[in-house]
């Protein structure tokens, strides 16, 4: 069960990476609010869309896209706005936390990591500004991570991008606050998506991480839904430029 945010009903929502992992949970959560959801993803999401239509009686709009292709990303966002009305909620969720030792990082890998984890976020934000301004406001939620707060080793390009997302979020919040466009970040802890389980989770690593958490529970994609709905809704209308940490209590901010 998730909290109900009546102002999200019929909202035009756009999510990057909205067909798998945390993104799929977010698509499900926004559809449950009665929102009109469009999302981009590289892999085929037809089966997921079938599942959502069966569950909610409303089909999300799936738009194939590699978010490193900025022209295609902007075109997909235009298609979503044409189908559902100007985008009022943007969730920059897609990311790739591929590990690589610093000594092994070359320029191509660095550029690829920044393209996915930071560059696409900026240009997606840029794309929605005009429509949100014309509509009298909107909400942007950028996914960051606690990895940069922890100084996590083994994937410096990714943590660099995450820190950049936080800085970008603050600057855009300041720049577009007069237009009633709110820009916030959410910083998850270790969320056990299927990808994380397949690639990184071991019993030893998971036990060590949960030991760092105040709350001794495993985090699931569904645990990110209510925090994002809150930041997208009028319930947080006085919040902008903030980073909401949802990590079970690993890092302390403030």
N, C-alpha and C positions, 0 to 999 in steps of 0.2 A: 504494500500500500504506500502511495506517495501523497504528499500534501497537494491540495487543490489550489490553483492560482487562476481565478476566473478571468483575469485580464489576458491570459495567454490563449483563450479560446479564439479561434480564427486568426491568430497571429501568423504572419508569414515568417517561417523559421528556416534558416539555411545552416547546415552542419557539414563540416569537412570530415571525411572518414566516417560517415554516419551509418555504415552498413555492417560494421563488425566491432568487436571489443566494446570499449566505453561508448563509442559513437553509436552503436546499435542500441545500447541501453538508453541513450539520450533520445534517439529517434522514437523509440517505444514510449518514453516518458512524455515527450512533447505531444505525440499523437493522443495519449491518454488525456491530455489537457484540452483536446479539441483543436490543437494547432494544425496548420497546414505546413507540412515538413517536406523540404527538398534537401537532398544530400548528394555529395560527390564521393566517388571511390574508384580506385583503379580496377579492383576485382569485381566480377559479376555479382550483383546483389538481387537478382530477380527472385530467388527463393525466399530471401529475407523479406522482400516487399510483399510477396504472396502471404507470408506469415503475418505481417503487420495488417494487411487488408482483412485477413480472416479474423484477427483479434480485435481490431478497432473499427472495421467497416469503412476504413479510409486508407487509401494506398499512398505511401510516401512517393515523392517524385525522385527517382534515381537517375542521376546524370553521370555517365562514365567520364572520369577525368583523372589525369595525373596532375596533382596540384603544383608540381614544379613547372608545368606549362602555364604560365600566368595568363596568356591570351585565352587559353581554353577555360581556365578557372573563371575568368571574368565573363566569358561567354555563357558558361553554365549558370553563373549567378544571374545574368540577365534573363536566361530562360526561366529560372525559378521565379524571378520577379514578375515575368509576363504571365506565368501560370497561376501564381498565388497572391499577386500584389507585391508592392515594394517590400523588400526584406526589412522586417522590424526587429528581428533577433538573429544575430550572427554568432555561431559557435565555432571557433577555430579549434578543432579537436585533433585533426590528423597529425601524426608525428611518427618518427622512426628513431628509436634509441639504439641503433646498431652499435655494438661495442668494437672498439679498435684502439690498441695501445697508441699513445702519442707518437712514439717513434715510427709507427707504421702509417700514420696519416699523411696522405699526399694531397696536393691541391684539389684534385678531382673529388676525393672523398670529402674534403672540407666544404667545397662548394655545393656538393650534393646534399650534405647534412644541413647547411644553412638554407638551401633552397626549400627543403621540405619543412624544416622546423622553425624558420623565422621569416624568410622572404615571402613565402606564400601567405603568412599571417598578415603581414603589412599590406599586401596588395588586396587581400580579401577585405580588410578594414577599409581601405581606400575606396573600394568599389561600392560599398553600401552607404557611404557618407551622404551623397547627394539625395538618395531616396529617403533616408532617415531624416535629414534636415527638412525636406519638403513635407514630410509627414508630421513634423513637430517633435521628433525624437526617436530614440531606439535604444537597443541594448546590445553590446558586444561582450562576449565572454571568450577570453583567450586561455587555452590550456597551457600552463607552464608545468613545473614539477618541483618537488622538494630536492631533487638531485643536486641542483646548483647551490641550494642553501646548506646542504650537507657536505659540499665539496667532494662529491662522489667521484671516485677515480675510475678510469677505464673507458670513458667516453666523453672526453673534454669538448669535442665539437658540439655534442648534444647539450651538455650543461651550459656551454657558452650561449647557445641559442635560447635556452630556457631563461637565463638571466636577461638576455636581450628582450625577450617577450615581456618581462616585468617592466623594464625601462620603457619600452614602446607603449605598453598599456598606460603608464602614468602620463606620458607625453600626450597621447591621443585624448585621454580623459581631460587634460587641461585645455587642449586645443579646441575640442568640440563640446565641452560642457555648456557653453553658451547656446548651443543648438539643442540642448536637452538630450544629447547622445551620451549614454553612460558606457564606460569601458572599464571592465574589471577582468582580473585574472583568477584562475583557480589552479591551485598547486596540489595535485594528488600525491599521496604516498605510493607505496608499491601496491598497485591494483592488479589482482591476479586474473588478467585476461587469458584467453586460451593461448595467445602468442607468448605471453610471459611464461606460462606453464611449459610450453613447448621448448622455449629457448633458454630461459634463465633460472627458473625455479628449481632448487634442490632442497631437500629436507633441511640440510644444514644452513643454507643461506636464508631460507624462510624463517627458521627458528631464531637465527641471529637478528633478523630484522624485526620480528615481532617482539623480541626482547627489548628492542629500542623503543617500541611503541608504549604509550601510556595504557592504551586499550589493547588488550591481548586477543585481538580478533584479526582474521584475514579480511582484507578489503576486496570487495567485488565491484565490477562495473556498476551495478545498481546503486552502490553507495555514493556515486557521483551525481546521480540524477537530481535529487532534491536540492543539493547545493547549486547546481546549474539553473534549475527552474527558479530558484530564489533570486539569483543574480539576473535572470532574464526578465523577471516580473516586476510589477510596481511595488511588491513587498520590499524591494531594495532600492526604491526610487531616490533615496538620499545617499546612496553609495556609488562612488566612482573612483577610479584610480587605485583600487584596492586589490590585494592578492589574498584570496580566501584559501587557507591551507586545510586540506581534508586528507589527513594522513594517519589517523589513529593516535596522534600525539607524539610524533618523532621530533619535529623541530618546534621551536618556540619563537614567535614573532611579537612585535609591538615595541 
